[in-house]
Amino acid sequence: HNSVKNALVKDGWEITDDPYHIEYKDLRLSADLGAERAFAAQKDSEKIAVEIKSFIGHSAIQDFKLALGQYMLYLTYLELVDPERKLYLAVSEKVFDELFTRESIQFARKRNQMSLIVVNLANEEIKQWIA
């Protein structure tokens, strides 16, 4: 959690929510982080919500199924309550290299429009933004 948070700050993001709450009617969900980055040339800002996943369970596929389901649920309600905020799933480089480079996982990620932030946890640096 802190490594991803620090990587976002290094990349110019301001952490605005820790956690970021998504509330709709009788439902309250919590993504790990909310962040915002101002554009220098404009008065607008870019807003994101980030769910951090470690994939340390017994089965990487089971972890992916849970992460995908959670991502889709958050995305569904985020579109209603904060449609300008982009949702990302943050994963380590190791998880990305071992799981998200698999053709079957790439297909599911793209099919479900899952955006990723790939983070080097040791250096607390963002290596890739994948939309």
LOMI-80287 format. One record per residue: residue number from 1; x, y, z of N, C-alpha, C in turn; residue in three letters. Coordinates in steps of 0.001 Angstrom, whole numbers, m for minus. Each point is the difference from the previous one (the first is absolute). Example, Ala and Ser with C-alpha at 12.3 -4.5 7.8 and 13.67 -1.06 7.14 Angstrom:
{pos: 1, n.X: 13190, n.Y: m5690, n.Z: 7800, ca.X: m890, ca.Y: 1190, ca.Z: 0, c.X: 900, c.Y: 1200, c.Z: 0, code: ALA};
{pos: 2, n.X: m350, n.Y: 1050, n.Z: m720, ca.X: 820, ca.Y: 1190, ca.Z: 60, c.X: m770, c.Y: 1090, c.Z: 730, code: SER};
! end
This chain:
{pos: 1, n.X: 827, n.Y: m1192, n.Z: 0, ca.X: m827, ca.Y: 1192, ca.Z: 0, c.X: 873, c.Y: 1259, c.Z: 0, code: HIS};
{pos: 2, n.X: 916, n.Y: 93, n.Z: 943, ca.X: 835, ca.Y: 1201, ca.Z: 105, c.X: 942, c.Y: 158, c.Z: m1189, code: ASN};
{pos: 3, n.X: 501, n.Y: m1105, n.Z: m535, ca.X: 892, ca.Y: 86, ca.Z: m1165, c.X: m728, c.Y: 573, c.Z: m1204, code: SER};
{pos: 4, n.X: m1240, n.Y: m424, n.Z: m212, ca.X: m794, ca.Y: 523, ca.Z: m1114, c.X: m327, c.Y: 1467, c.Z: 249, code: VAL};
{pos: 5, n.X: m369, n.Y: 308, n.Z: 1207, ca.X: m317, ca.Y: 1394, ca.Z: 373, c.X: 1210, c.Y: 900, c.Z: m242, code: LYS};
{pos: 6, n.X: 1165, n.Y: m428, n.Z: 448, ca.X: 1226, ca.Y: 780, ca.Z: m198, c.X: 361, c.Y: 129, c.Z: m1477, code: ASN};
{pos: 7, n.X: m220, n.Y: m1062, n.Z: m772, ca.X: 280, ca.Y: 46, ca.Z: m1441, c.X: m905, c.Y: 1021, c.Z: m686, code: ALA};
{pos: 8, n.X: m1254, n.Y: 61, n.Z: 387, ca.X: m916, ca.Y: 982, ca.Z: m578, c.X: 445, c.Y: 1428, c.Z: 329, code: LEU};
{pos: 9, n.X: 406, n.Y: 213, n.Z: 1234, ca.X: 471, ca.Y: 1333, ca.Z: 410, c.X: 1241, c.Y: 378, c.Z: m801, code: VAL};
{pos: 10, n.X: 940, n.Y: m936, n.Z: m159, ca.X: 1199, ca.Y: 254, ca.Z: m809, c.X: m354, c.Y: 355, c.Z: m1442, code: LYS};
{pos: 11, n.X: m1115, n.Y: m556, n.Z: m477, ca.X: m431, ca.Y: 219, ca.Z: m1379, c.X: m825, c.Y: 1289, c.Z: m142, code: ASP};
{pos: 12, n.X: m112, n.Y: 761, n.Z: 1069, ca.X: m680, ca.Y: 1285, ca.Z: m81, c.X: m1454, c.Y: 9, c.Z: 442, code: GLY};
{pos: 13, n.X: m465, n.Y: m1064, n.Z: 608, ca.X: m1377, ca.Y: m86, ca.Z: 460, c.X: m113, c.Y: 457, c.Z: 1449, code: TRP};
{pos: 14, n.X: m1114, n.Y: 607, n.Z: 306, ca.X: m327, ca.Y: 341, ca.Z: 1387, c.X: m1021, c.Y: m1020, c.Z: 482, code: GLU};
{pos: 15, n.X: 303, n.Y: m667, n.Z: 1090, ca.X: m943, ca.Y: m968, ca.Z: 561, c.X: m1093, c.Y: 799, c.Z: 708, code: ILE};
{pos: 16, n.X: m1222, n.Y: m140, n.Z: m462, ca.X: m1120, ca.Y: 754, ca.Z: 568, c.X: m858, c.Y: m835, c.Z: 939, code: THR};
{pos: 17, n.X: 45, n.Y: m1316, n.Z: m168, ca.X: m824, ca.Y: m890, ca.Z: 813, c.X: 745, c.Y: m1306, c.Z: 268, code: ASP};
{pos: 18, n.X: m8, n.Y: m418, n.Z: 1248, ca.X: 654, ca.Y: m1251, ca.Z: 392, c.X: m772, c.Y: m603, c.Z: 1177, code: ASP};
{pos: 19, n.X: m1042, n.Y: m754, n.Z: m304, ca.X: m451, ca.Y: m546, ca.Z: m1279, c.X: m926, c.Y: 975, c.Z: m738, code: PRO};
{pos: 20, n.X: m339, n.Y: m361, n.Z: m1231, ca.X: m936, ca.Y: 760, ca.Z: m814, c.X: m1350, c.Y: m708, c.Z: 64, code: TYR};
{pos: 21, n.X: m1007, n.Y: 686, n.Z: 527, ca.X: m1326, ca.Y: m598, ca.Z: 165, c.X: m876, c.Y: 244, c.Z: m1229, code: HIS};
{pos: 22, n.X: m656, n.Y: m1059, n.Z: m422, ca.X: m965, ca.Y: 51, ca.Z: m1086, c.X: m1353, c.Y: m319, c.Z: 637, code: ILE};
{pos: 23, n.X: m879, n.Y: 987, n.Z: 64, ca.X: m1290, ca.Y: m187, ca.Z: 653, c.X: m1132, c.Y: 209, c.Z: m997, code: GLU};
{pos: 24, n.X: m921, n.Y: m943, n.Z: m19, ca.X: m1173, ca.Y: 95, ca.Z: m861, c.X: m1187, c.Y: m581, c.Z: 755, code: TYR};
{pos: 25, n.X: m968, n.Y: 841, n.Z: 263, ca.X: m1211, ca.Y: m388, ca.Z: 735, c.X: 376, c.Y: m744, c.Z: 1281, code: LYS};
{pos: 26, n.X: m325, n.Y: m1284, n.Z: 89, ca.X: 275, ca.Y: m761, ca.Z: 1229, c.X: 1323, c.Y: m767, c.Z: m60, code: ASP};
{pos: 27, n.X: 853, n.Y: 311, n.Z: m973, ca.X: 1253, ca.Y: m731, ca.Z: m203, c.X: 1199, c.Y: 894, c.Z: 281, code: LEU};
{pos: 28, n.X: 972, n.Y: m535, n.Z: 723, ca.X: 1238, ca.Y: 735, ca.Z: 267, c.X: 1173, c.Y: m932, c.Z: m273, code: ARG};
{pos: 29, n.X: 812, n.Y: 379, n.Z: m989, ca.X: 1191, ca.Y: m756, ca.Z: m375, c.X: 1218, c.Y: 862, c.Z: 279, code: LEU};
{pos: 30, n.X: 1153, n.Y: m634, n.Z: 155, ca.X: 1227, ca.Y: 746, ca.Z: 252, c.X: 1138, c.Y: m511, c.Z: m870, code: SER};
{pos: 31, n.X: 412, n.Y: 832, n.Z: m967, ca.X: 1223, ca.Y: m280, ca.Z: m747, c.X: 1157, c.Y: 470, c.Z: 879, code: ALA};
{pos: 32, n.X: 1192, n.Y: m483, n.Z: m260, ca.X: 1124, ca.Y: 311, ca.Z: 879, c.X: 380, c.Y: 1473, c.Z: 11, code: ASP};
{pos: 33, n.X: 39, n.Y: 648, n.Z: m1166, ca.X: 466, ca.Y: 1383, ca.Z: m67, c.X: m806, c.Y: 820, c.Z: m993, code: LEU};
{pos: 34, n.X: m76, n.Y: 1283, n.Z: 281, ca.X: m484, ca.Y: 986, ca.Z: m955, c.X: 1138, c.Y: 982, c.Z: m199, code: GLY};
{pos: 35, n.X: 228, n.Y: 439, n.Z: m1225, ca.X: 1101, ca.Y: 925, ca.Z: m269, c.X: m408, c.Y: 974, c.Z: m1091, code: ALA};
{pos: 36, n.X: 713, n.Y: 1118, n.Z: m25, ca.X: m284, ca.Y: 1049, ca.Z: m963, c.X: 1313, c.Y: 628, c.Z: m429, code: GLU};
{pos: 37, n.X: 40, n.Y: 385, n.Z: m1277, ca.X: 1187, ca.Y: 668, ca.Z: m527, c.X: m471, c.Y: 1186, c.Z: m822, code: ARG};
{pos: 38, n.X: 513, n.Y: 1168, n.Z: 320, ca.X: m378, ca.Y: 1216, ca.Z: m720, c.X: 829, c.Y: 114, c.Z: m1271, code: ALA};
{pos: 39, n.X: m624, n.Y: 527, n.Z: m1030, ca.X: 699, ca.Y: 272, ca.Z: m1249, c.X: 583, c.Y: 1395, c.Z: 64, code: PHE};
{pos: 40, n.X: 1251, n.Y: 143, n.Z: m300, ca.X: 685, ca.Y: 1295, ca.Z: 96, c.X: m578, c.Y: 1024, c.Z: m965, code: ALA};
{pos: 41, n.X: m350, n.Y: m414, n.Z: m1202, ca.X: m459, ca.Y: 931, ca.Z: m1021, c.X: m1493, c.Y: 313, c.Z: 110, code: ALA};
{pos: 42, n.X: m703, n.Y: m742, n.Z: 844, ca.X: m1432, ca.Y: 189, ca.Z: 130, c.X: m377, c.Y: 95, c.Z: 1469, code: GLN};
{pos: 43, n.X: m1237, n.Y: 320, n.Z: 244, ca.X: m481, ca.Y: 14, ca.Z: 1378, c.X: m717, c.Y: m1300, c.Z: 325, code: LYS};
{pos: 44, n.X: m14, n.Y: m909, n.Z: m939, ca.X: m651, ca.Y: m1293, ca.Z: 199, c.X: 936, c.Y: m939, c.Z: 755, code: ASP};
{pos: 45, n.X: m569, n.Y: m1108, n.Z: 434, ca.X: 825, ca.Y: m1021, ca.Z: 637, c.X: m465, c.Y: m1375, c.Z: m450, code: SER};
{pos: 46, n.X: 885, n.Y: m949, n.Z: 162, ca.X: m283, ca.Y: m1397, ca.Z: m314, c.X: m206, c.Y: m698, c.Z: 1333, code: GLU};
{pos: 47, n.X: m1059, n.Y: m812, n.Z: 93, ca.X: m303, ca.Y: m692, ca.Z: 1241, c.X: m8, c.Y: m1503, c.Z: m242, code: LYS};
{pos: 48, n.X: 567, n.Y: m729, n.Z: 960, ca.X: 16, ca.Y: m1452, ca.Z: m97, c.X: m412, c.Y: m623, c.Z: 1328, code: ILE};
{pos: 49, n.X: m473, n.Y: m1217, n.Z: m75, ca.X: m207, ca.Y: m858, ca.Z: 1158, c.X: 873, c.Y: m1220, c.Z: m241, code: ALA};
{pos: 50, n.X: 650, n.Y: m475, n.Z: 1039, ca.X: 950, ca.Y: m1099, ca.Z: m151, c.X: m335, c.Y: m1116, c.Z: 985, code: VAL};
{pos: 51, n.X: m133, n.Y: m1196, n.Z: m528, ca.X: m137, ca.Y: m1194, ca.Z: 825, c.X: 1311, c.Y: m765, c.Z: m110, code: GLU};
{pos: 52, n.X: 600, n.Y: m289, n.Z: 1133, ca.X: 1312, ca.Y: m656, ca.Z: 48, c.X: m200, c.Y: m1486, c.Z: 290, code: ILE};
{pos: 53, n.X: 605, n.Y: m842, n.Z: m810, ca.X: m106, ca.Y: m1444, ca.Z: 201, c.X: 1381, c.Y: m636, c.Z: 20, code: LYS};
{pos: 54, n.X: 207, n.Y: m893, n.Z: 973, ca.X: 1312, ca.Y: m641, ca.Z: 158, c.X: 70, c.Y: m1387, c.Z: m646, code: SER};
{pos: 55, n.X: m1139, n.Y: m655, n.Z: m209, ca.X: m21, ca.Y: m1332, ca.Z: m621, c.X: 895, c.Y: m981, c.Z: 761, code: PHE};
{pos: 56, n.X: m239, n.Y: m118, n.Z: 1295, ca.X: 813, ca.Y: m896, ca.Z: 830, c.X: m769, c.Y: m1237, c.Z: 467, code: ILE};
{pos: 57, n.X: m1174, n.Y: m217, n.Z: m571, ca.X: m795, ca.Y: m1172, ca.Z: 370, c.X: 590, c.Y: m1280, c.Z: m554, code: GLY};
{pos: 58, n.X: m680, n.Y: m1100, n.Z: 248, ca.X: 470, ca.Y: m1312, ca.Z: m448, c.X: m78, c.Y: m158, c.Z: m1513, code: HIS};
{pos: 59, n.X: m909, n.Y: 752, n.Z: m635, ca.X: m194, ca.Y: m117, ca.Z: m1440, c.X: m47, c.Y: 1387, c.Z: m628, code: SER};
{pos: 60, n.X: 901, n.Y: 244, n.Z: m935, ca.X: 26, ca.Y: 1294, ca.Z: m682, c.X: m1281, c.Y: 207, c.Z: m803, code: ALA};
{pos: 61, n.X: m556, n.Y: m1066, n.Z: m560, ca.X: m1241, ca.Y: 106, ca.Z: m775, c.X: m1165, c.Y: 352, c.Z: 922, code: ILE};
{pos: 62, n.X: m52, n.Y: m622, n.Z: 1158, ca.X: m1048, ca.Y: 341, ca.Z: 973, c.X: 136, c.Y: 1465, c.Z: 429, code: GLN};
{pos: 63, n.X: 1218, n.Y: 434, n.Z: 262, ca.X: 239, ca.Y: 1401, ca.Z: 358, c.X: m432, c.Y: 933, c.Z: m1132, code: ASP};
{pos: 64, n.X: 270, n.Y: m402, n.Z: m1253, ca.X: m396, ca.Y: 810, ca.Z: m1144, c.X: m1519, c.Y: 74, c.Z: m110, code: PHE};
{pos: 65, n.X: m678, n.Y: m1117, n.Z: 204, ca.X: m1461, ca.Y: m9, ca.Z: m59, c.X: m580, c.Y: 969, c.Z: 1028, code: LYS};
{pos: 66, n.X: 529, n.Y: m31, n.Z: 1197, ca.X: m481, ca.Y: 899, ca.Z: 1055, c.X: 308, c.Y: 1458, c.Z: m337, code: LEU};
{pos: 67, n.X: 1209, n.Y: 248, n.Z: m489, ca.X: 400, ca.Y: 1368, ca.Z: m352, c.X: m856, c.Y: 537, c.Z: m1146, code: ALA};
{pos: 68, n.X: m262, n.Y: m828, n.Z: m1002, ca.X: m818, ca.Y: 420, ca.Z: m1134, c.X: m1427, c.Y: 317, c.Z: 448, code: LEU};
{pos: 69, n.X: m559, n.Y: m855, n.Z: 834, ca.X: m1345, ca.Y: 237, ca.Z: 514, c.X: m82, c.Y: 1282, c.Z: 810, code: GLY};
{pos: 70, n.X: 967, n.Y: 206, n.Z: 855, ca.X: 47, ca.Y: 1216, ca.Z: 805, c.X: 166, c.Y: 1226, c.Z: m895, code: GLN};
{pos: 71, n.X: 878, n.Y: m93, n.Z: m982, ca.X: 235, ca.Y: 1102, ca.Z: m933, c.X: m1291, c.Y: 366, c.Z: m728, code: TYR};
{pos: 72, n.X: m706, n.Y: m1002, n.Z: m505, ca.X: m1233, ca.Y: 252, ca.Z: m744, c.X: m1072, c.Y: 606, c.Z: 895, code: MET};
{pos: 73, n.X: m91, n.Y: m444, n.Z: 1233, ca.X: m965, ca.Y: 565, ca.Z: 945, c.X: 314, c.Y: 1463, c.Z: 280, code: LEU};
{pos: 74, n.X: 1263, n.Y: 291, n.Z: 274, ca.X: 406, ca.Y: 1389, ca.Z: 236, c.X: m263, c.Y: 861, c.Z: m1225, code: TYR};
{pos: 75, n.X: 336, n.Y: m513, n.Z: m1171, ca.X: m187, ca.Y: 742, ca.Z: m1243, c.X: m1478, c.Y: 321, c.Z: m230, code: LEU};
{pos: 76, n.X: m863, n.Y: m951, n.Z: 267, ca.X: m1437, ca.Y: 180, ca.Z: m176, c.X: m511, c.Y: 1196, c.Z: 801, code: THR};
{pos: 77, n.X: 362, n.Y: 62, n.Z: 1268, ca.X: m514, ca.Y: 1077, ca.Z: 855, c.X: 785, c.Y: 1290, c.Z: m151, code: TYR};
{pos: 78, n.X: 1258, n.Y: m107, n.Z: m334, ca.X: 806, ca.Y: 1203, ca.Z: m230, c.X: m556, c.Y: 786, c.Z: m1187, code: LEU};
{pos: 79, n.X: m469, n.Y: m703, n.Z: m1017, ca.X: m605, ca.Y: 656, ca.Z: m1167, c.X: m1228, c.Y: 826, c.Z: 395, code: GLU};
{pos: 80, n.X: m686, n.Y: m407, n.Z: 1051, ca.X: m1188, ca.Y: 716, ca.Z: 456, c.X: 336, c.Y: 1183, c.Z: 914, code: LEU};
{pos: 81, n.X: 942, n.Y: m198, n.Z: 922, ca.X: 242, ca.Y: 1015, ca.Z: 1030, c.X: 1163, c.Y: 939, c.Z: m295, code: VAL};
{pos: 82, n.X: 933, n.Y: m426, n.Z: m834, ca.X: 1167, ca.Y: 835, ca.Z: m311, c.X: 520, c.Y: m379, c.Z: m1386, code: ASP};
{pos: 83, n.X: m791, n.Y: 271, n.Z: m1047, ca.X: 337, ca.Y: m494, ca.Z: m1341, c.X: 1286, c.Y: 557, c.Z: m596, code: PRO};
{pos: 84, n.X: 521, n.Y: 1076, n.Z: 536, ca.X: 1249, ca.Y: 560, ca.Z: m527, c.X: 1234, c.Y: m674, c.Z: 596, code: GLU};
{pos: 85, n.X: m190, n.Y: m831, n.Z: 1006, ca.X: 1123, ca.Y: m673, ca.Z: 662, c.X: 277, c.Y: m1321, c.Z: m704, code: ARG};
{pos: 86, n.X: 1259, n.Y: m253, n.Z: m340, ca.X: 430, ca.Y: m1221, ca.Z: m692, c.X: 445, c.Y: m1027, c.Z: 1037, code: LYS};
{pos: 87, n.X: m433, n.Y: m1220, n.Z: m160, ca.X: 343, ca.Y: m1082, ca.Z: 921, c.X: 1198, c.Y: m789, c.Z: m517, code: LEU};
{pos: 88, n.X: 936, n.Y: m293, n.Z: 893, ca.X: 1179, ca.Y: m809, ca.Z: m318, c.X: 172, c.Y: m1099, c.Z: 1031, code: TYR};
{pos: 89, n.X: 532, n.Y: m1114, n.Z: m447, ca.X: 451, ca.Y: m1067, ca.Z: 881, c.X: 1518, c.Y: 99, c.Z: 49, code: LEU};
{pos: 90, n.X: 554, n.Y: 127, n.Z: 1194, ca.X: 1456, ca.Y: 85, ca.Z: 154, c.X: 554, c.Y: m1368, c.Z: 377, code: ALA};
{pos: 91, n.X: 1043, n.Y: m420, n.Z: m729, ca.X: 659, ca.Y: m1276, ca.Z: 263, c.X: 1515, c.Y: 187, c.Z: m65, code: VAL};
{pos: 92, n.X: 704, n.Y: m900, n.Z: 626, ca.X: 1464, ca.Y: 43, ca.Z: m47, c.X: 497, c.Y: m458, c.Z: m1365, code: SER};
{pos: 93, n.X: 1251, n.Y: 346, n.Z: m299, ca.X: 620, ca.Y: m472, ca.Z: m1251, c.X: 11, c.Y: m1518, c.Z: m55, code: GLU};
{pos: 94, n.X: 269, n.Y: m634, n.Z: 1121, ca.X: 65, ca.Y: m1460, ca.Z: 49, c.X: m1358, c.Y: m611, c.Z: m367, code: LYS};
{pos: 95, n.X: m1072, n.Y: 512, n.Z: 585, ca.X: m1335, ca.Y: m500, ca.Z: m314, c.X: m315, c.Y: 258, c.Z: m1473, code: VAL};
{pos: 96, n.X: 342, n.Y: 1186, n.Z: m476, ca.X: m251, ca.Y: 313, ca.Z: m1404, c.X: 745, c.Y: m985, c.Z: m908, code: PHE};
{pos: 97, n.X: 1291, n.Y: m195, n.Z: 254, ca.X: 819, ca.Y: m883, ca.Z: m839, c.X: m460, c.Y: m1449, c.Z: 40, code: ASP};
{pos: 98, n.X: m442, n.Y: m464, n.Z: 1182, ca.X: m373, ca.Y: m1404, ca.Z: 146, c.X: m1445, c.Y: m295, c.Z: m386, code: GLU};
{pos: 99, n.X: m871, n.Y: 994, n.Z: 113, ca.X: m1416, ca.Y: m265, ca.Z: m234, c.X: m578, c.Y: 806, c.Z: m1163, code: LEU};
{pos: 100, n.X: 220, n.Y: 1289, n.Z: m4, ca.X: m675, ca.Y: 867, ca.Z: m967, c.X: 607, c.Y: m28, c.Z: m1400, code: PHE};
{pos: 101, n.X: 1104, n.Y: m690, n.Z: m179, ca.X: 560, ca.Y: m180, ca.Z: m1342, c.X: m550, c.Y: m1263, c.Z: m671, code: THR};
{pos: 102, n.X: m717, n.Y: m819, n.Z: 756, ca.X: m616, ca.Y: m1206, ca.Z: m572, c.X: m1104, c.Y: 412, c.Z: m968, code: ARG};
{pos: 103, n.X: m58, n.Y: m657, n.Z: m1153, ca.X: m980, ca.Y: 360, ca.Z: m1023, c.X: m1430, c.Y: m60, c.Z: 518, code: GLU};
{pos: 104, n.X: m295, n.Y: m1014, n.Z: 792, ca.X: m1367, ca.Y: m156, ca.Z: 514, c.X: m369, c.Y: 1150, c.Z: 941, code: SER};
{pos: 105, n.X: 928, n.Y: 437, n.Z: 808, ca.X: m255, ca.Y: 1098, ca.Z: 935, c.X: m57, c.Y: 1323, c.Z: m757, code: ILE};
{pos: 106, n.X: 878, n.Y: 164, n.Z: m1001, ca.X: m50, ca.Y: 1210, ca.Z: m831, c.X: m1369, c.Y: 137, c.Z: m673, code: GLN};
{pos: 107, n.X: m515, n.Y: m1110, n.Z: m500, ca.X: m1302, ca.Y: 31, ca.Z: m648, c.X: m1091, c.Y: 451, c.Z: 978, code: PHE};
{pos: 108, n.X: m26, n.Y: m598, n.Z: 1185, ca.X: m1019, ca.Y: 350, ca.Z: 1003, c.X: 155, c.Y: 1450, c.Z: 455, code: ALA};
{pos: 109, n.X: 1234, n.Y: 453, n.Z: 171, ca.X: 246, ca.Y: 1380, ca.Z: 430, c.X: m509, c.Y: 985, c.Z: m1049, code: ARG};
{pos: 110, n.X: 350, n.Y: m252, n.Z: m1253, ca.X: m438, ca.Y: 891, ca.Z: m1085, c.X: m1505, c.Y: m67, c.Z: m201, code: LYS};
{pos: 111, n.X: m559, n.Y: m1183, n.Z: 25, ca.X: m1444, ca.Y: m195, ca.Z: m193, c.X: m804, c.Y: 759, c.Z: 1039, code: ARG};
{pos: 112, n.X: 519, n.Y: 72, n.Z: 1219, ca.X: m682, ca.Y: 670, ca.Z: 1098, c.X: 519, c.Y: 1410, c.Z: 262, code: ASN};
{pos: 113, n.X: 849, n.Y: 483, n.Z: m904, ca.X: 545, ca.Y: 1355, ca.Z: 51, c.X: 639, c.Y: 315, c.Z: 1355, code: GLN};
{pos: 114, n.X: 777, n.Y: m943, n.Z: 498, ca.X: 697, ca.Y: 166, ca.Z: 1272, c.X: 1301, c.Y: 759, c.Z: m228, code: MET};
{pos: 115, n.X: 119, n.Y: 1143, n.Z: 636, ca.X: 1213, ca.Y: 816, ca.Z: m107, c.X: 942, c.Y: m344, c.Z: 1149, code: SER};
{pos: 116, n.X: 1294, n.Y: m26, n.Z: m298, ca.X: 1003, ca.Y: m410, ca.Z: 988, c.X: 1031, c.Y: 1086, c.Z: 255, code: LEU};
{pos: 117, n.X: 520, n.Y: m21, n.Z: 1216, ca.X: 1216, ca.Y: 728, ca.Z: 355, c.X: 982, c.Y: m1071, c.Z: 449, code: ILE};
{pos: 118, n.X: 1134, n.Y: m82, n.Z: m672, ca.X: 1026, ca.Y: m985, ca.Z: 350, c.X: 1065, c.Y: 729, c.Z: 807, code: VAL};
{pos: 119, n.X: 271, n.Y: m508, n.Z: 1208, ca.X: 873, ca.Y: 701, ca.Z: 934, c.X: 1203, c.Y: m848, c.Z: 381, code: VAL};
{pos: 120, n.X: 1186, n.Y: 619, n.Z: m25, ca.X: 1194, ca.Y: m611, ca.Z: 564, c.X: m60, c.Y: 309, c.Z: 1493, code: ASN};
{pos: 121, n.X: m296, n.Y: m1011, n.Z: 798, ca.X: m209, ca.Y: 213, ca.Z: 1429, c.X: 1276, c.Y: 378, c.Z: 736, code: LEU};
{pos: 122, n.X: 1131, n.Y: m565, n.Z: m410, ca.X: 1266, ca.Y: 289, ca.Z: 678, c.X: 408, c.Y: 1463, c.Z: m156, code: ALA};
{pos: 123, n.X: m167, n.Y: 528, n.Z: m1222, ca.X: 380, ca.Y: 1386, ca.Z: m274, c.X: m1154, c.Y: 970, c.Z: 172, code: ASN};
{pos: 124, n.X: m1184, n.Y: m543, n.Z: 248, ca.X: m1218, ca.Y: 799, ca.Z: 130, c.X: m169, c.Y: 928, c.Z: m1213, code: GLU};
{pos: 125, n.X: 53, n.Y: m629, n.Z: m1196, ca.X: m131, ca.Y: 726, ca.Z: m1252, c.X: m1026, c.Y: m667, c.Z: m901, code: GLU};
{pos: 126, n.X: m748, n.Y: 827, n.Z: m703, ca.X: m949, ca.Y: m522, ca.Z: m982, c.X: 772, c.Y: m326, c.Z: m1264, code: ILE};
{pos: 127, n.X: m135, n.Y: m1234, n.Z: m460, ca.X: 688, ca.Y: m452, ca.Z: m1207, c.X: m865, c.Y: 103, c.Z: m1240, code: LYS};
{pos: 128, n.X: m1321, n.Y: m228, n.Z: 165, ca.X: m896, ca.Y: 55, ca.Z: m1160, c.X: m1401, c.Y: 431, c.Z: 416, code: GLN};
{pos: 129, n.X: m626, n.Y: 769, n.Z: m872, ca.X: m1431, ca.Y: 270, ca.Z: 72, c.X: m598, c.Y: m734, c.Z: m1191, code: TRP};
{pos: 130, n.X: m945, n.Y: m880, n.Z: 235, ca.X: m611, ca.Y: m769, ca.Z: m1082, c.X: m1504, c.Y: 242, c.Z: 16, code: ILE};
{pos: 131, n.X: m485, n.Y: 621, n.Z: m1055, ca.X: m1442, ca.Y: 297, ca.Z: m80, c.X: m708, c.Y: m1057, c.Z: m803, code: ALA};
! end
